[in-house]
Structures are given as C-alpha cells and as structure tokens.
Amino acid sequence: MRKDTQSEFLATPASLKPIKNKLNAAFLLSASFVISFPYSSVVQADTQQSQQVQAFKIAAGDLSSVLKQFASQAKITLSFDPVLVSGKQSRGLNGQYSIEAGLQRLLAGQGLQTIMIDADSYRIESRSSSDQVELPKVSVSGEYINETGLGPVVGYVAKRSITAAKADIPLIETPQAVNVVTADEIEIHNAESLNQALQYTPGVVPMGADSTTSDGMIIRGFNVTGSSPIYLNGSKLPRNTFSGVSEPYAMERIEVLKGPASVLYGNAAPGGIVNMVSKLPETETKRELKLQAGSFDRRQLAGDFTGALTDDGSLSYRFTGLYRDSDTMTDHVPDDRKFGQFSLRWQPSEDTSLTLLANYQHNETVFVYGLPSQGTVEHNINGHIDRDLFVGEPGFNEFDTRNQTLGYLFSHQINDALTFRQNVTYFDAETDYSDIYIGALDSTQRLLSRGAYTRYDENRTFTIDNQLEAKWDWGNTEHTALIGMDYEKNQFERVQYNGTVAALDIYNPVYGSAIVMSSSPARSTTENSNKLGLYVQEHVKIADKWVVMLGGRYDNFDSDTDNNLTGDSASQSKDAYTGRAGLVYLFDNGFAPYVSYSESFEPAPGQDASGTSFKPTEGEQYEVGLRYQPEGAPYAVSASVYKLTQQNVSTTDLSNPGFSIQEGEVESKGFELEAKASLEQWNFTAAYAYIDNEVTKSNSGTEGNRTNNVPRHMASFWTDYQFVDVLKGLGIGAGIRYIDETYNIANTVEVPGYTVVDAVVNYSLSPEWKLALNINNLFDKEYATCSYACFYGVERSATVTASYNW
C-alpha cells in the first residue's frame, strides 16, 4: 500500500531540508545532554503576541499540514516531532483566535500539548511524555494551503482540482489546461454571473451581453452553450440552455477544463467544460451577511452560514441564500432573483462521508433579444441606437424560471487502497417565456420589424456517477486508478405559440402595439434521452518525476423526439469511444512540462437526405503545455499551445437542397498564458489567449470563416492590494480586459475590439465589518458583440457592499 509521506514532508518543507539536516546532526551530537525548561519559566515569557486575536482560515486535513499552515499564518516558529502527529487528522480552523487559543483548539483530543518557548516560538509535546529534550525547530515561512479539490482556496492560487481527473490530484500533475477561479476572486470582483466570474480567464468568451437568462460561452473558439457544459461538484448538470443560470455567490470555486473532456464526462463540445464547486459544510462556525445597493436600482441581501451541529463535528451544515430586486441597463428588463442552497454533511468516521445538497432558484427577468447591427457596430443614417433600448412590449415580455436541484455526494474508503464514490443529481426546471423577436430594418433604417412568441418549457434530468478509485505503490511508481459508470436521463418538453406585432421605431419607440397570438400551438415536442457511460483511467507517478495519465471511455446514448402536433417521432441510437493520453515531467524547481491528446463527441440531431441519423460530431486536441508552481509558493504560471479540431460538422447538401451532410470541419489553434499570485497583501492575475479559428471544410462556401464572437487576441490583468500599516484596513484593486475584433454568425459584420477597465475600493472597519465599492466599465466604454443580432456591453455600473462576518 502507498506509504503516507505527507506528514513528514509538511513538517519539513523542501526549502528547509538543508536546515533540517543540519539541525538533526546537531541534535544527534548533543543527544547526551538533557536541556530542561521548567514550566514556570515558560509562563513568565512574553505573552503579548500569544494573546492577540487574529483571523485564521485553514481547511480540514492531516494535523501536520494544518499545524504548518497555522504557524505560517500566525508568523511563529512551531517545533514538533513528525512522529507525534503522523496519521492524525484535524478539522482545521476558521475564525478569530489568539495563538494559544488556536493551538488549543487544533490539538483538542489529540493527546498533545503546547509549550511556549518565547513570544515567537512554541513546541508540541505528548501530554504523557516526560522527555525534556528540546526538539529541533521547524521554521515556517510563507503561506502553505492545505487544499482539497472540493474545498476552499485561500487567495487566488489553486493547487488541486477534481475536474481534470475526477480525482483529487495536484494541478501540476495534470496534462491538460485547467483554470480555477476561487471564491476570493468571485468576491473581489462582486461577480453576479458565471460569465462575469470567468471574464479574466484566458480563452473564455461570453456569448452576447445577456447573462440573466443563459450561461452561454465560447471556450477555445467553440460554442459550448448547448452541449451541457456545466458540472456541479464533478457531476453533470444537464440543463437546457434556458432552464436556469448559475449563482456565483454559492460557489467555492469555478474550474474550466480546456479542450475535449468526453473521456470522463461523456458528450461535450470540444472547447471544454465548466465545473462549479459548491460552498460545502464546514465544522468551524462561519456566518456572513451582505447588503448591496447599486446602479439600476439594485438592492440585494445575501447570507452564508456554516458550522457543526454536533460536538464531535460529525454532522455539519451550510446555508447560502440571496434575494435581489434590480433593474438592468435595458429599459423594462428586471434582474430579480431568489436563491437558496442548503447542504448537510454526515461524517461518522474519517472513512465515510455523505453530503446532501439542495437548492432552489427563481429568476424573473426578460430575454434581451438583441439589436440590428446598423446603429450598433455599423453605420445608421439616423445615428447610434441607445444602449438602453427595449425592442419588446412592456407587460408582455417575461422570462420567469423556477428550478431546483437535489443530490448527494457519497464517499467511503473501503481500505487503504480502495475508495468508492457515488454522486447523484436531480434537476427540475420550469420556464415561462414570452418574447418579441426582431427582423430587419426598413429603408429608412428606423422601423424594425418584429414578431412574437410565447413558450413553456419543462426540463427534468437525473444523473448518477459511480466511481471506484484504487491507490497502490509498485516499486518506484504510485498508481491512482479510476473505474466508473455514469448514467443520465433527460426529459425536455416545449409548447410554443407564435404571434404578430407591429414594427417599432427604434429612435422614437412608442409601446402599446397590439399583440395577436395564434390560438393553437406552433410547436409541441417532447424529447427523451438516455446516456450510459463506462470509463477507466490510470494516473501513474514514476520516481516522483514522470506522470502518465491514460483514459478510455465507451458511451451509449439514445434519444426520442415526439412531435405532439403531428404524431411523428424521430429516434437516434449511437455509440461512441473516446480516449485521452498525457505525460508530465516534474522538475525539482517547480517546472512541469506536459503533452497530451484528448477526444470528445457530441450528439448531432437530424437526418440526411436518405433518412440516416447524423453521427456525433468528434473533437480531438493535441496540447503541449508548461506549468511553473514551486512547492509551497503562493504563485503559479501556466502556458499551453493547442490544436483543436471538430469533425462531422453539418454543412449544406448541394445535391439535395434542404438537407445537410456531415462534411464540415472547424479548427482552432492557439496559445494561452495565465499567471496568478497571492503575495502577502498583494494579489494579481494576468492572462492572454491567441485563437486562430476557422472553418477548414465546408460545402456551404463558408470555408475560411471564423466562428462568430471568437477574437483572435484577448488579454486581461487584475491586481488588488490590502494596506496593513499606513492606511490600515484600506484595499484597492483594478483590472483591464481586452477583446480583439470578432464577427457575427454570417461573417458579414466585423465587430470592433474593445478595452474595459474595472475597479474596487474596500475598507475593513473591524474584523467583522467591511465596506466595498465595485465599479465595472469604469470609463463607460461603449462596445458590442454580435451573433444573430448585436448586444451592447453593460455600461458603467457601481455596487456598494456592506459585509458583516462573525
């Protein structure tokens, strides 16, 4: 079985090993001497620092690692024999404590005691020990984060992830690009949508400016919106595009796995997937209330509460809630939300854990259909269209979504080698959607033709993922093998009515036009699908230098689409095989170059002229990358070069007008760079992406076109600083985002690039109270994106937040 070497390593970080060797030599030479420190002399030491209260945020983990983090955050020297803490676990520490109180809480029930040597030095001994020999000191410098893939991250630099491997492994051992946005980043940006949370992530482009009705986005040049790209705690959340949006306040971290991911997750677009990790229960009591007010009459109250329900911490809970009443930049478009998320964790032993999860969300808003290109990004003889123009009809347009999610995360360590995990998610949503769509402008370029429709959607999905993980050593190799089976059942129903409405003068809008709806539905469909996947993966670490990752998967999926109006039905049943292979080399100085190959598939609805169902589209990626993350360092840099191709893309069948054939191909080649650091009071993120995207094969005359809304260059930089001496309590931050020029779907409209600046100022009134002012689009840059229509970016907006933590 694998030997647990973590305790010994954390007690003596790599940078201190030379010091440890010298201390051990000195200790052996002086072993015949007994150095006595009577307790009375210890008590008389200076205790001023030991009684000062400060904030600690340390996740649960093995005791050696937790003690090391405590020493780092408290800025003390902590000495202990690694044997004393070997194999012991700690719940961590979260809250306001003095040094002595914090150590007492960490060591409670461990049979250990703290001895104070001086104001800055402590040692840990066994309560039953009579040995008075002073142990060699282990000095801790810098902040070490004991992190798990489903846990919080202190600062901006994540070290571990479950997304790339469905196993809690270090990111530096992952042969595929992964970007992680932490809860601290979400908070500093005051992110109100998934798109806003990811706007400083390289290679991720939001779809349009509307984030109230959809989490749509483009990753590495491919639209992932309609392909179930969203995962929750490692499990698929297969919701329809318009069945709900994500709430960033409920997330501990948001992770983006770049490139094909089907080997572990089944059907997915080739660009990648997004995995959101919920704020999960903690045993330390933590309570937060946030009151916000801002632009567009925004009013919001949010809260986050967690803690233990039993003395031994075996039962813990977490509740995260939010209530928002707000308008938006666009007239007559609200952004109202009610959200609640509750989780309960039962952990009767270190080997077994069951976390129940449930959330409810109710959004009341309006779908922003978009504006014509003439007057937004192209010339219009009447001038620019106002950014707040509403093209619908007040009282008619609505987008009312109610959804709920239920599920659990179960884990049981069978023995030292085997662990079984089962994750279950049930999602249910209903959407009432009334909208007015736009057509073309007339010859005066003032009157915009319009049409109307209403529809009702129901979306129900169930997913279950069973995983058996095995860890063992063989010679100088460490193995982590994963065998899994997942199943997904999805039902989606839609009833739609069409209608008519008069044109609108977009430069002098007058509302109140009559809307005439049809008495019978224009569409009524029911879609049912089932997907079953079997997958295997092997992660091998050889001589602590080489990492090999191999994986393969088989998928079987079938779907039935019933036309409830005509009685017609279309069925599809397909198989797919996907794989992944990767290699990493770990240098001692923190560099880790890697190379990988990965595949994806995505079901393609429809039939060709002969009535044959379309094959799934197929994606493949070749990637070469480099990570730099020295052990224990509070910074990380990653760079990658990739070639990503999607095949079996539908194009026009020239021999059979009205039908399509799968002869198309789209390719993206690119480079990505990301750097993150959390240095004392200073944080920063920097990112750059180059995307060379084009249609490489097509029967439709589109060869050479770029995918809509894909920039060739995008870059961003964010930094924030917290003062501790002069201007103590004050924090400032600013960021800049650049998106290069893009094209609409038809590649007929070139959309200018843009640069946007964001800023934040915050002030800590006390350890409990904090005020913050966030300003997005500081200089009120007017910009737009275009797909089938054009969408203005959000104008300058400000939000004031008052937070109380206790």
N, C-alpha and C positions, 0 to 999 in steps of 0.2 A: 504494500500500500504506500501511497505517497507520504513522505515524511513532511510534517508541518514545520517549515523553517521560518515562518513569518515572524514569530515572537523574537527569535534571536536576531533577525535582520532589523526589525524595528527598534530593538533596544540599542543597536549599534548601526546607524546609517552608514552607507558606503563612504561618505565623505569623512567619517570619523574612525574608520577601521584602522588607519595607521596610529591614531591616538590610542585606540583600544589596545592594540598590540603592545605599545609602549607601557600602558598602564598595567596590562596583565603581567608583563615582565617585571615591572616594579613591584607588583603585588606578590609575585612568587618569591622575589628576593627578600621581601620583608615579611614573609608568611610566618616567621617565628616570633614576630612581635605582635602583642595584643594592644591595640590603641583604644583606650576606654574613654567614652563620652558620657559622664553621669547625666541623668535626665535633668537634674536641677540646672546644670549649665546650659542645656538646650533651651529650657524655658526662659532663661534670662536673656536669650538672644533678641535682637531687634525684631519685633513682630509687626511693625507698621505696615510693611508691604503685604504680609500674610493676611492682614485683616481688611485690606482694601477690596471692595467688591468690583468685579468686572464681568463682562458678558462672555460666555463660552457657548460654542456651538460645535459639538463633537458627536458624530454619529455612533451608533452601537457597533461593536466589533470585538476583536480579541483584546484582552486587557493590556497587553504590551503596546499595541498600536494606540489605544485610547490614552494611555499614560503619556506616551510620547507627544501626542497632539496637545494634551493638557500642558505639558512643560513648555512646548513651543508657544502656545497662546498666552500662558502666564509669564513667559520670559524668565523661567527659573531653571536651575540645574537639578535634575532628578536622577538619583542613583538607585539602581536595583539590580539584583541578580536575575537574569532572564529565566533561570530555573524556577524562581518563585512564582512567576506569572504565566509560565508555559501552560497552554491549554485552557486558560481561564478566559471567560467572556465578560463583557461589560455592556451595560445599557447605554453608555455614552453620557453626555452632559449637555444640557441646553437650558440656559438661563443665567441669572445673575448670582455669582458666588464669590466668596473670598477664596484665597488659595487653600487655606486649611479646610474650609467647608467643602470645597470642590473635591479635594483629595479624599476626605472622609466619605463623601457620597460615592466616589468611584470605587473605594476599597471596601464598602459596606458588604459584609457577608463573605468576604474573600479570605478571611483569616490573616490579614496583613495589617500593618500599622505604619504610620508616617512618623519619622523622626526629623525634626528641624535642626539643621546644622548651623545655618545662619540665615539672614534675611532673604538670600537668593538661592539657598541650597537645601535640598531635602533628600532623605533616603528612605527606602521602603524595606521593611523587615517583616519576617514572620512573627506573629504575636506570641508564638510558643518558643521562639528562638532565644537562646541565651548567648549566642555568639556576638561578641562586641567588636569584631573586626570591621573597620570601615571599608565599605565596598568601593571599588573604583567608580569615579563619577562618569556619567554619560551625559555630555552636554548636548542640548538640542538647539539648533539654530534654524530659523525659517519655519514655515508652516507646512506640516505634513497632513494631508487629508486622507483619513481612513474612509474610503468611499466604496459604496456598492452600486451595482448597475441599476438598482431600483431605489436608491436612496438619494438624499440631498447632496449638493456640491457647495462647498464654501468658496465663494468667488466665481470666477469665470472659466476656470480651467478644469475640465473633467478629465479623469484618468481612466475611468472604466465605463463600459456600456454593455447592455444586453442585446442591443439592436442588431449588431453585425453577426452575432453567432448564436443568439438565443441562450447564451451562457455568460456568466459574469466574468469576463476576461479583460485584461488591460487593453486600452485602445492601441497602445504601441505594438501589441501583438496581433493586430487586425490588418489583414492585407487588402483593405478596401476603404475608401474615404468615408469618414463619419464626422459630421459636425454636430456639436452639442451646444444648445442654448440653455443656460442654467436659470434657476428661479431668481437669482440675484440680478441677472441680465433682464429678465422679464420685468422685474420690479423697477430697476433704474430707468428703463425705457417707458414704463407705465403702458406696456403692450396691451391693447384692447382686442386684438385678433391674432390668429395664428400667423397671418401674413406680416403683421407688424412685428411680431416676436422674431420672425426669420429675416427681416429686411436687412440685417447686417451679416447674413450668411452667404458665402460665395456660391454662385451658380443657381440660386433660388430666386425666381422672378414671380411676383404676384400676378394673377390673371385679372386684369382690369383694376379698378379702384374700389369696387364694391366688396367689402368684407363682412357685411351684415347678413348675407344670405348664403354665402359659399366660402369654403376654404380653398378655392381653386388656386393652383400654382403651376409653374413650369420649373423642372429640375433638369439641368444639363441639356436644355434645348427641347425637352419633351413634355408635353402637357400630361400631367398625372392626375388631373382633376376627376375624371370619370372612371378611374380604374381602381377604386378602393385603396387609395394610397395611405390612409390614416390607420394607425395602430394605437392601441391603448394598453400600456403596460406589457408590450410584446405580443398582444393578441389583436387579430384583425378586427377593425370596427367597420364592417362593410355597409356603410350607409350610402344612400343615394346622394348625389351632388347637392340637392336642395332639401335634404332631410335634417339639416342642422349644421351648426358651426361650433368650433371649439372655444372653450373659455380658458385663456392663458392663466388666469389667477389660480385655477385649480391644479396647475401643473408644477411638478418639482423640476422637471427638465423636458426639453423637446429635442429629439435627436433625428437627424436626417442621414439616412444611409444612401449614398450616391451610387447610381448605376443599378443594373439588374439585381433583383433580390428574390427571385422566384424559388431558389433552392431551399429556402426556409419558409417563405411566406406564400407561395402559390402565385396565382395570377396577379400581375402587377405591370405597370408601364415600365419601359426600360430606364427612365430617368432616375427612379429611386422611390423610397417610401419615407414617411414621417411617423416616428413612434413617439407618443406622448406618455410620460411617466407621471401618474397622479401623485398628488400630495397624500402620502400614506400615513397611517398611525405611528406615533412616536410615544415612548414611555415617559419622557420628560414633559411636564406641563408647559404648554406654549399657547398663548392667546393673543390675537391681533384683531383690531378693529380699524377700518379705513373709511374715512369720509372724504368724498371728492365732489368738486364742483368745477365747471369749466365752460369752454366755448360750446355753442349750440344748445344753451340752457341745460347742460349736462349736470345731473345730480345722481350720485351713486353711493351706496353703502355696502361694504364688503367685510367679511369676517372669516377668520381661520382659527380653529380651536382643536387642540390635540392633547393627549395625556393618557396616563394609565388609569384603568378602572379598578384594578386590584393592587394590593400591596406588593405582590411579587412581580408585577408588570406583565403577567401572562395574558391579560386582557387589556387592550388599549383601543382608542377610538380617534377619529378625526372628522371634523365637520368643516366644510368650506362653503360659504354662501355669498350671494351677490344679488343686489337689487339695483336696477338702473332705470332712470327716466330721462330720456335725452332725445334731442333732435339731431339732425346731421347737416352737412353743408348744403345738401339739396333740399329745396322747399318741399314741405309736405311729406318728408321721409323721416319717420322716427327711428330710434335705435333703443327700444325698451327691452329689458331682459330681467327675468327672474331665474336664478340658478341656485341649486343646492346639491352638494355632494357629501355623502356620508360613507365612512368606511370603518369597519370593526375588525380588529386582528386578535385572533386567539393563538397563543403560542405556549402550549402546555410544557414544551421542552425545547432544548436547543435544536432538536432534530425535526420538529414538526411545526408548521405554521399554516394557518388558514386566515385569509383576509377577505372579508365580504365587502363588496363595493356596490354603491347605488348612487345615481344622480338623476336630477330632473332639470329640464331647461324649457323655458317658454320665451320665445322671441316674438316681438311684434315690431315689424318694420315694413319696408316696401322695396321690391326689387327695382334697382336702378338699371333700366334697360339700355341706356346709353344715348349718345347724341350723334348727329351726322358729322362726317369729317370736315365738310365745308363749314367753317366758322369755329372749329376747334383747333385742328392742326393744319388745315388748308384754308386758302383764301375764300372769303364770302363777301360779296359786294356790299352786304349790309353790316359788316364788321364781325367782331368776335361774339360768340354766344356766351351769355353769362354762366359762370360756374355753378350757380345755384338753380339753374333752370330745371323745372319739373315738367316732363312731357306727358304725364298721365292726367288723371282726373281725381281731384281730392274727394274722398269719400268712397271711391271705387277701388283704387289700388290698395292692396294689402298683401302682406306676406307673414302669415301667422303660423309659427311652427312650435309644436309641443313634442318633446321627445324625452325618453327615459332610458337609462342603461342600468342593467343588473348583471352581476357576475361575481366571480371569486378567483383568488389566486391561492392555490394549494401547493405545498411543498413538504416532502417527507424524505429525510435522509435515512435510507434503509440500513446502511452500514457505512464504514469508512470510505467505500468506493462508489456506492450506488445512491443516487437521489432521484426520486420521482416527483414530477411537477404536473399539475393539471390546471389550466386556465380556461375559464368559461365566461362568455359574454353574451348577453341578450340585449338587443337594441330594438326599440319600438318608437315610431315617429308618425305624426300626422301633420300635414301641411295644407293650409287653406291659402290659395294663391290666386289673386286677381290682378291682372296686369294689362297695360296698354303698350303695345309694341310700335315701333316706328318703321316707316318705309322711306321713300325718297323725298327730297325737296322739289318743289315745283320750279318753274323757270325764273321766278322772282327770287329764289333761294330764301324765301321767308316761310312759306307754308309747308309744313311737314305732315305727310300723310301718316295715318295711324290706324291700327286695328286693335281689337280687344279679345281677351280670352280669360276664362276662369278655369281653375282645375283644383282637384282634390287628390292628394297623394297619401297613400299609406305604405309604410316601409317597416318590415319586420325581419330581423335577422337573428340567427343563433350560430355561435361558433364555439368549438371546443378544441383545445390543443393539449395533447398528452405527450410528455417528454420523459425519457429515461436517460439520465446522464451518468456516465461511468468515468471515474478518475483512477488512474493507476500509474505506477512507475515501472519501467523496464530498462534496466541498465542505466544509461545516462539520458534517457528520454522520459518526458512527462506527457501523459496522454489524457485528453478530455474528449470522450466520445459521446455523441448525442444521437439517439434514435427517437423519432417522433411520428405521430399520426394526428392530423388535424382534419376537422370536418366543418363545413359551413352550409347552412340552409338559409336561403334568402327568398322573401316574397315581397313583390312591389306591385301595387295597384294604382292606376291613374284613371280618373274620369275628367274629361276636358270639354268645355263648351266654348264656341267661338262667337265673336260679335263684331259689330261695326261702330265706328265713332268718327266724328268729323276731324278734318285736319286742324293743326294748331299753328298759329303764328308764333314762331319761336322768339321773335324780337318784341312782340307785344302780346303775350299769352293771355287769352280770356278763357277761363274754365267754365264748366257747366254744360258742355255739349251732351246731348242725349246719347246713351249707350244702349244699343239694341243687341240683345243676346239671343242666340238660337234656342229653341225650345227643346231640342234633342241634342245629345252629346255628339261632338265631332270625333271623340276618341274615348274608348273604354277598353283598357287592356289589363291583363293580369300576367305577371312574369314570375315564374318559379324556377329556382336554380339550386343545384346541389353540387358541392365540390368536396372531394376527398383527396387528401394528400398524404404520402408516406415519404419520409426523408431521413437521411443519415448524414452525419458529419463527424469528422475526426480532426482534432486540433492537437498537434504534436509539437512539443518543445524539446529540441535536441541540444544537449550540452549547454543549456542556458543561452544559446546563441541563435540557433535556427528555429524558426516556427513554420510549420507546414499546416495548411488548412485545406482539407478536401471535403466536398459535399456533393450529394446527388439526391434527386427527388423525382417521384412519379406522381402525377396528378390525373384524376379522372373527374370530368365535370359534365353535367348535362343541364339543359335548360328547356323550358317550355314557355312560349308566349301565346296567350289566348286573346283573340280579338272578340270581346264580348258583344260587339255590334253585329259582326258578320258570322260568328261561329268558327272562323278559321283559326288554325293553330299551327305554329311553327316550332319544330323541335331541333335540338342540337345535342350531340354527344361526342365528346372528343377526349383524347389522352394527350399528355404532354410529359416530356422528360427534360429536366434542366440540371445543370451542374455548376460547380464553382471549384476553382483551384487557386491557391495563393501561397506565396513564400515570403517570409520576412527574415531579415538578419538583424540581430540586436547587438550593436556596438556598446562597449562599456561606457562611452562618453555620452550616451543618450540618443545617438542617431540610429534610425531604424528604416533602411530602405526596404521596399516591398514591390512585388509584381503579382498581378492576379488576372484571372479570366473568369467571367461570370455570365450567366444566361438568364433570360426571362421569357415568359409567354403571357399573352393577354387574349382572352376570347374575343373573336370578331363576329358580331351579329350579321345576319344577312345570308343571301344565297346568290350564286352566279346564275347566268342565263340557263344553265342546264338543270337548275334546282339543287345543286350541290351546296351544302353548308360551307361557309368560309372556314378555312383553317385558322388557328390562333396566329396572331402576329408574334414574331420571335425577335428577341433582342439579345445582343451579345456585346460584351465590353472587354477591351484589353486596357489594363491600367498599370502604370508604373508610378510609384509614389515614394515620398520620404517624410518621415516624422522625426522631430527632434524634441525630446522630452527627458532631460536628465532626471535621475531618480531623486524624488523629493523636491524638485524645482517647481516654483509657482508659475511656470510659463510653459508654453508648448507652441511648436510651429509645425505645420503640415503643408505639403505640396504634392500635387498629383498631375499627371498627364494621362489622357484617356482617349480612346477611340470607341465610340458607341454607335451601333447600327441597329436599326429596326427594319425587319423584312416582312413580307406578306402584307404590305400596306395596300389598301384598296385604291384602285385608280379606274378611270373610265374604260369600259369595254368598247373599243371602236367598232367592233363587228356586230355588237348588239346594243344599240343606243338604249339608255335607260337602265343598263346593268353595269356592274363593276367586276373587275378581275383583280386578283391579288398579285400584281406585278410590280408594285411600288416599293421604294426603299428610301429611308431617311437616315442621314448620318450626321453625328455631332462629334467633332474633335475639339479638344480643349485643354486648358491648363487652369488649375485652381491653386490658390495660396491663402492660407489662413494663419494668423498669429494671435495668441491670446496670453494675457498675463494678469496676475493679481499680486502686486508687489506692495506689501505693507498697506499704505493708504491709497495706492495708485493702481487703477485697472485700465486695461485697454484691449481693444480688438481691432485687427486690421485684416482686410480680405480683398482679394482680386480674383476675377474669373475672366477667361477668354473662351468664347464659344464660337467655333466655326461650324455653323449648322446649315444644311442644305438638303433639298430633295435630290437624291442621286439617281433614282429611276422613276419614271412616270410615263403613262400613256396619255396623260391629260395636258401635255405641254407645260407642265409646271416644273420640269427638271431645272435645277439651279435656284429655285425659290428657297427663301428662308422660312422656317416655321414662324407663325405670327407671334409677335411680342417677345422674340428672343433677341437680346442685344449681343453684339459682338464683344463688347467690353463692359464690365461692371466692376465697381470698386467701392469700398467703404472703409471708414475709420471712426472709431469711437474711443473716447477716453474720459475718465472721471477721477477726481481726486478728493480725498477727505482730509481736511486740516485737523491736526491734533494738538499743536502748540499755539502758534499765532492763529487767531480766528477759529479757535477750537469749536468743533461742532458743525462748522460750515463745510458743505460739499458742493462741488461744481462739476459739470460734465458737458461735453459737446460731441457731436458726430456729424459726419458728412457722407452722403450717399450719391454715387454717380451711376446712371444707367445710360448706355450708348443708344444710338438711334435704333428703331425697330420698324417692323412692317405689319400691316393688317393681314387678315387671312388670305385675301386675294393677291397680296404683294403689289397692290396698286397705290397704296398710300404709305409714304415714308414719314415716320413719326420722329420728330426731333428728340435727341437725348436731353437729359436734364440732370441738375445737381441740386440736392436738397440738404439743408442743414437742420439739425435737431439740437436741443439744449435742455439742461436740467440744472436747477439750483435747489439744494436741500439743506435743512438745518435741524440738528438734534437739540431740542430744548432740554432734554433729560434722557436718561437711559430708556424711559418709556415713551416719550413724546417725540415725534419727528414731523416736520413740515417739508413739503416738496412742491416745486413748480416745474412742470414739464411743458416745453413748447416744441411742437412739431412743425416743420417747414417754417423755420424762424424768419426767413426773409420773404415769405409768402410767394414762393416761386410758382408760376402758373405752368403746368405741364399736363400731359395726357398720355394715355395708352390706347391702342386701337386693336380690335379683333374684327367681329362682325359690325361693330359700332365703335364709337370712341368714348372714353371715360376720363373726366378730369381727375387729377390727383387732388387730395384733400388740401384745402387752403390752410393758412396758418391757424393753428388751434392751440389752446393752452388749457392745462388742467392743474388745479391746486389740490393737493392731497394732505390730509392730516391723519397720521397713524399713531395708534396707541398700542403698545405691546407690554404685556405683563405676565 
